[in-house]
């Protein structure tokens, strides 16, 4: 789809958008302020957001995107990098003629969303990162980091993520290549942003982590404070950053907390006029 095809870019559109480096697959559901929704590593729109998309589409125009090499979006000859995936999204918004959007992402998608808000602040009105929101590799539990070093490119074969990929991918045999690229991205030490960049972030941000997520709760609180949160709200006034730790919730389990997620994301993205 090209920018000059406005009829194909409105609500209900499902298809590809040429962003220069590749063609991103996206779907548009609902009506309201545009909300870009980004899946996690290995995910597809369906495997991550089958129930969350319709819940959010009651109040927003949800633009669900499948990132490089994921789902219906073909891979290209470049590594997975947050900067590149964020740049793809910037071109996507331009192609869809959306000057400013809310952006929400799960896991890897949350890191891409944060990268977009840092690199192109004029494009992101409000930001939601859920499932493993972090700003430095040290925030992740050591056992997860250690698992990256004993990596088996076939360890996810036959998993729910693999089956969801096979159902929609234009080249199902590219799965192992995707798994290798995600491992390389994780082992590169990213995401990692200087504290000063987070402190200067303009977009109001909601962080949502499970209390048994891949990121330590202490790290989530640290990130929350860097974004301006963690002060007493009555005397100091409420800050733009918000934090939620979901009880009894793991990294993958957060995707099943659809009612909790929608009940937190929706009011955060629809604040009173004074905010």
C-alpha positions in Angstrom: 0.0 0.0 0.0 1.3 3.4 -0.9 0.5 6.8 0.8 -1.6 7.8 -2.2 -4.1 5.0 -1.5 -6.2 6.6 1.3 -9.2 4.3 0.7 -7.2 1.3 1.7 -5.6 2.8 4.8 -8.7 3.4 6.9 -10.4 1.2 9.6 -10.8 -2.4 8.5 -7.7 -2.4 6.3 -5.5 -5.5 6.4 -2.5 -5.7 4.2 1.0 -4.5 3.4 2.5 -1.1 3.6 5.7 -0.3 1.8 8.1 1.4 4.3 11.1 1.4 2.0 13.3 -1.3 3.6 10.5 -3.8 3.6 6.7 -4.2 3.5 5.1 -4.3 6.9 1.9 -6.2 7.4 -0.7 -4.3 9.5 -4.4 -4.4 10.4 -6.7 -1.5 11.4 -9.6 -2.2 13.7 -12.1 0.1 15.5 -12.5 3.8 15.4 -11.0 6.6 17.5 -7.5 8.0 18.2 -4.9 5.8 16.5 -3.2 3.2 18.7 -0.2 1.3 17.3 0.0 -2.2 18.9 3.2 -4.2 18.7 3.7 -7.9 19.4 6.6 -9.6 21.2 9.5 -11.7 19.8 8.3 -14.6 17.7 4.7 -13.3 18.0 2.0 -12.6 15.5 -1.1 -10.4 15.9 -3.2 -13.4 16.6 -0.8 -15.2 19.0 -0.3 -12.1 21.1 -3.5 -10.1 20.8 -6.4 -12.2 19.6 -8.5 -10.9 22.5 -6.8 -7.6 23.3 -7.3 -6.1 19.8 -11.1 -6.2 20.0 -11.1 -5.0 23.6 -9.0 -1.9 22.7 -10.8 -1.4 19.4 -13.9 -0.3 21.4 -12.2 3.0 22.1 -9.4 3.4 19.6 -8.4 2.7 16.1 -6.0 -0.1 16.7 -3.2 -0.5 14.1 -1.7 -3.9 14.8 1.7 -4.3 13.1 3.8 -7.4 12.4 7.5 -6.4 12.6 10.4 -7.5 10.5 10.5 -11.2 9.9 7.4 -11.8 12.1 4.1 -13.2 11.1 3.1 -12.1 7.6 6.0 -9.6 7.3 8.9 -11.1 5.3 12.4 -10.9 6.7 15.2 -9.0 4.9 18.9 -9.2 5.0 19.6 -7.1 8.1 19.8 -8.0 11.8 16.9 -7.3 14.1 17.6 -4.0 15.7 15.3 -1.8 17.8 16.4 1.4 15.9 15.6 -0.2 12.5 12.2 -1.5 13.6 11.3 1.9 15.1 12.4 3.6 11.9 10.1 1.2 10.0 7.2 2.3 12.2 8.0 6.0 11.6 7.7 5.5 7.9 4.5 3.4 8.4 2.8 6.3 10.3 3.8 8.7 7.5 2.5 6.3 4.9 -0.8 6.0 6.7 -1.0 9.8 7.2 -1.0 9.5 11.0 0.9 12.5 12.4 0.7 11.3 16.0 -0.4 8.1 17.6 -0.5 6.2 20.9 1.9 3.3 20.9 1.7 0.1 23.0 4.0 -2.9 22.8 4.5 -6.2 24.5 8.0 -7.4 25.4 10.2 -6.8 22.3 7.3 -4.7 20.9 7.5 -2.5 24.0 11.2 -1.9 23.4 10.5 -0.9 19.8 7.7 1.4 21.0 10.1 3.1 23.5 12.8 3.4 20.8 10.3 5.2 18.6 9.2 7.6 21.4 12.9 8.4 22.0 13.9 8.8 18.4 10.8 10.4 17.0 9.0 12.0 20.0 6.7 14.0 17.7 5.0 10.8 16.6 4.1 9.3 20.0 1.4 10.9 22.1 1.4 8.3 24.9 3.3 5.1 25.4 2.5 1.7 27.0 5.2 -1.0 27.6 3.9 -4.3 29.0 5.6 -7.6 29.7 9.3 -7.2 30.5 9.5 -3.4 30.4 13.2 -2.6 31.0 15.9 -0.1 30.1 19.1 -2.2 30.6 20.1 -5.8 30.4 20.9 -6.0 34.1 17.2 -5.7 34.9 16.5 -9.2 33.5 16.7 -12.2 35.9 20.1 -13.9 35.5 18.7 -17.3 34.7 17.1 -15.8 31.5 20.4 -14.2 30.5 22.2 -17.5 31.1 19.7 -19.3 28.9 20.8 -17.1 26.0 24.3 -18.6 26.2 23.0 -22.2 25.9 20.8 -21.3 23.0 19.4 -24.1 20.8 17.9 -22.7 17.5 15.3 -25.5 17.5 14.2 -25.3 21.1 11.0 -23.5 20.1 10.1 -25.8 17.3 6.5 -27.0 17.7 5.8 -24.3 20.4 2.6 -22.1 20.3 4.8 -19.4 18.7 6.1 -21.7 16.0 2.6 -22.9 15.2 1.2 -19.4 15.0 4.0 -18.4 12.7 3.5 -21.3 10.4 -0.2 -20.5 10.0 0.5 -17.0 8.5 4.1 -16.6 7.4 4.8 -16.2 3.7 7.8 -18.5 4.1 7.3 -20.9 7.1 10.7 -22.4 6.6 12.3 -19.0 7.7 11.3 -19.8 11.3 14.8 -21.0 12.4 16.4 -17.9 10.9 14.0 -15.7 12.9 14.8 -17.6 16.1 18.5 -17.1 15.5 18.0 -13.3 14.9 16.0 -12.9 18.0 18.7 -14.6 20.0 21.3 -12.3 18.5 19.2 -9.3 19.4 18.9 -10.5 23.0 22.6 -11.3 23.3 23.6 -7.9 22.0 22.8 -6.3 25.3 19.8 -4.4 24.0 17.5 -2.8 24.9 19.8 -0.4 26.7 19.2 3.4 27.0 21.1 5.9 29.0 19.3 7.2 32.0 19.4 10.7 30.7 17.4 9.7 27.6 14.7 8.2 29.8 14.6 11.2 32.0 14.0 13.4 29.0 11.3 11.2 27.5 8.3 13.4 26.5 5.5 10.9 26.1 3.5 10.0 29.3 4.3 6.3 29.8 2.6 3.3 31.4 4.7 0.4 32.5 3.0 -2.9 33.1 4.9 -6.0 34.3 3.9 -9.3 35.8 5.2 -9.9 39.3 6.9 -13.0 37.9 8.0 -11.5 34.6 11.5 -11.8 33.0 12.3 -8.4 34.5 12.9 -8.0 38.2 10.3 -5.8 40.0 13.0 -3.6 41.4 14.2 -2.8 37.9 10.6 -1.9 36.8 10.4 0.5 39.8 13.8 2.0 38.9 12.6 2.6 35.3 9.4 4.1 36.7 11.4 6.6 38.7 13.6 7.6 35.8 10.4 8.4 33.9 9.4 10.8 36.7 7.2 8.5 38.8 7.6 7.3 42.3 6.7 10.5 44.2 3.9 11.1 46.6 1.0 12.2 44.5 -1.0 14.3 47.0 1.6 17.0 47.8 3.6 16.8 44.6 0.9 16.2 42.1 0.5 13.1 39.9 3.2 12.4 37.4 2.8 11.4 33.8 4.4 8.0 34.4 2.4 5.1 35.8 3.4 1.6 36.9 1.4 -1.6 37.4 2.7 -4.9 38.7 0.2 -7.7 38.0 -0.1 -10.3 40.7 0.5 -14.0 39.9 1.5 -13.1 36.3 4.5 -14.4 34.3 5.9 -13.0 31.1 3.8 -15.0 28.7 0.9 -15.1 31.2 0.5 -11.3 30.9 -1.1 -11.9 27.5 -3.9 -13.8 29.1 -4.7 -10.8 31.4 -6.8 -9.1 28.7 -9.3 -7.6 31.1 -6.6 -6.2 33.4 -4.6 -4.9 30.5 -7.6 -3.2 28.8 -8.8 -1.8 32.1 -5.4 -0.1 32.6 -4.4 0.8 29.1 -7.8 2.4 28.1 -8.0 5.0 30.9 -4.3 5.8 30.7 -4.7 6.6 27.0 -8.0 8.6 27.6 -7.0 10.9 30.4 -9.2 13.8 31.6 -8.7 17.0 29.5 -6.6 18.6 32.3 -3.9 15.9 31.7 
